[in-house]
């Protein structure tokens, strides 16, 4: 685990995690993820590790299972991909086919500039499925982190569609409460009143 917080590092150590402390330049919640992951890989390589793959597990998404990780890594190697990104199908109302934007002059169009008069009448008419990253698992070749600019994806990206119930992103107290409800429904969290 990598962190810039001594308090978080201490809690994680108490639970058996190995810790890599981040330098100040990579501290805070606004630090881009690529240099953080690259720093972790460099630290491991300095200790003799030569990884064939890197797996990134985002902290605000604790609902992943070992099976999600295994499937992502297996797909990375089976498809000879540069990366595997877990996704869920975009809900119809969030799809670019139904996303509206307002121009600086106030004109409302579809996201691509098409008149809303030409909006597709139903989800089944969308020409293709759209996906949103769900941050459960990113599996990638370490070389991606040394590209210019460093990235998680590389050139050949595979999508791993996961079950919608595992999608959660905890950044606010309300999202925490929603996640608790989902976890209880999945039977992974025992709630003690």
C-alpha positions in Angstrom: 0.0 0.0 0.0 1.2 3.5 -0.7 0.2 6.5 1.4 1.5 9.9 2.5 -0.3 9.7 5.9 1.6 8.3 8.9 -1.7 7.7 10.7 -3.1 5.6 7.7 0.2 3.8 7.4 0.1 2.8 11.1 -3.5 1.5 10.8 -2.6 -0.4 7.6 0.5 -1.9 9.3 -1.6 -3.1 12.2 -3.7 -5.0 9.7 -0.6 -6.6 8.1 -0.1 -4.3 5.0 3.3 -3.5 3.7 3.6 0.3 3.3 5.4 2.5 0.9 5.5 6.1 2.0 5.0 8.7 -0.7 7.2 11.7 -1.1 5.7 15.1 -0.5 5.5 15.8 -4.3 3.0 12.9 -4.6 1.1 13.7 -1.4 -2.5 15.0 -1.2 -5.7 14.1 -2.9 -4.9 16.1 -6.0 -1.8 14.2 -7.0 -2.3 12.4 -10.3 -2.4 8.6 -9.9 0.2 7.7 -12.6 3.2 9.2 -10.8 2.0 7.6 -7.5 1.8 4.2 -9.1 5.1 4.7 -10.9 6.8 5.6 -7.6 5.5 2.4 -6.0 6.7 0.3 -8.9 10.2 2.0 -8.8 10.4 1.4 -5.0 9.6 -2.3 -5.6 12.1 -2.5 -8.5 14.8 -1.0 -6.2 14.1 -4.0 -3.9 14.6 -6.4 -6.8 11.1 -7.0 -8.0 10.5 -7.3 -11.8 6.7 -7.1 -12.2 5.0 -8.5 -15.3 1.8 -6.6 -14.3 0.7 -3.9 -12.0 -2.7 -4.0 -10.3 -4.2 -0.8 -9.1 -7.0 -1.0 -6.5 -8.5 2.4 -5.8 -9.4 3.0 -2.2 -12.8 4.6 -2.7 -14.0 1.4 -4.3 -13.8 -1.3 -1.6 -16.4 -3.7 -3.1 -14.1 -5.6 -5.4 -13.6 -9.3 -4.9 -10.5 -11.5 -5.5 -12.4 -12.8 -8.5 -12.5 -9.3 -10.1 -8.7 -9.1 -9.7 -8.1 -12.6 -11.0 -10.3 -12.0 -14.1 -8.6 -8.6 -14.9 -5.1 -10.1 -14.7 -6.0 -13.2 -16.6 -7.6 -11.0 -19.4 -4.5 -8.8 -19.5 -2.3 -11.8 -20.4 -4.8 -13.7 -22.5 -5.5 -10.7 -24.7 -1.9 -9.5 -24.6 -3.3 -6.1 -23.7 -1.5 -3.1 -22.3 -4.2 -2.7 -19.7 -7.6 -4.0 -18.5 -10.1 -1.6 -17.0 -13.2 -2.7 -15.1 -16.4 -1.0 -16.3 -20.1 -0.9 -16.1 -22.5 -0.1 -18.9 -23.4 3.6 -18.7 -27.0 4.2 -17.6 -29.1 5.5 -20.5 -29.6 8.9 -18.9 -25.8 9.3 -18.6 -25.0 8.1 -22.1 -23.6 10.6 -24.6 -26.6 9.8 -26.7 -28.8 11.5 -24.2 -26.4 13.9 -22.6 -27.3 17.6 -23.1 -25.0 20.6 -23.0 -25.6 24.3 -23.1 -23.4 26.5 -25.3 -22.0 29.8 -24.0 -24.8 31.5 -26.0 -27.4 29.3 -24.2 -28.3 26.9 -27.1 -28.9 23.3 -25.8 -27.7 20.4 -28.0 -26.7 16.8 -27.5 -23.1 16.4 -26.2 -21.8 16.0 -29.8 -23.5 19.2 -31.0 -26.5 17.4 -32.6 -29.9 19.1 -32.3 -32.0 17.5 -29.5 -34.7 17.1 -32.1 -32.6 14.2 -33.3 -32.2 12.5 -29.9 -32.7 8.8 -30.1 -36.1 7.9 -28.7 -35.1 4.9 -26.6 -32.0 3.2 -25.2 -32.4 0.2 -27.5 -31.8 2.5 -30.5 -28.3 3.5 -29.3 -25.8 2.5 -32.0 -23.4 0.9 -29.4 -23.0 0.4 -25.7 -21.1 3.0 -23.7 -19.2 2.1 -20.5 -18.0 4.0 -17.5 -14.9 3.1 -15.5 -15.9 1.8 -12.1 -12.4 1.7 -10.5 -12.7 -1.8 -9.2 -9.5 -3.0 -10.8 -6.9 -1.6 -13.2 -4.4 -4.2 -14.5 -1.6 -2.9 -16.6 1.8 -3.4 -18.0 4.4 -1.5 -16.0 5.8 0.0 -19.2 2.8 2.2 -19.5 4.0 4.2 -16.5 7.2 5.1 -18.4 5.4 6.3 -21.6 5.2 10.0 -22.3 3.0 11.0 -20.7 2.8 8.2 -18.1 -0.6 6.5 -18.2 -2.5 3.5 -16.9 -3.8 2.4 -20.3 -1.2 2.0 -23.1 -2.4 1.4 -26.6 -4.4 -1.8 -26.3 -7.1 -1.6 -23.7 -9.5 -4.4 -22.8 -12.7 -3.7 -20.9 -13.9 -6.1 -18.2 -17.6 -5.5 -17.5 -18.4 -6.3 -13.9 -21.6 -6.8 -12.0 -23.4 -3.4 -11.3 -23.9 -4.1 -7.6 -20.1 -3.9 -7.1 -20.0 -0.3 -8.4 -19.4 2.2 -5.6 -17.3 5.3 -5.2 -17.0 6.6 -1.7 -16.0 10.2 -1.5 -18.7 11.7 0.7 -20.6 10.7 3.8 -23.7 10.0 1.8 -21.8 7.7 -0.5 -20.4 5.9 2.6 -24.0 5.3 3.7 -25.0 4.1 0.3 -22.0 1.7 0.2 -23.0 0.3 3.6 -26.4 -0.5 2.3 -25.0 -2.2 -0.8 -22.4 -4.2 1.2 -25.1 -5.4 3.6 -27.3 -6.4 0.6 -24.3 -8.4 -0.8 -23.8 -10.0 2.6 -20.2 -8.8 2.9 -20.8 -6.4 5.9 -22.3 -7.5 9.2 -24.2 -4.6 10.6 -24.3 -4.3 14.4 -26.9 -1.8 15.6 
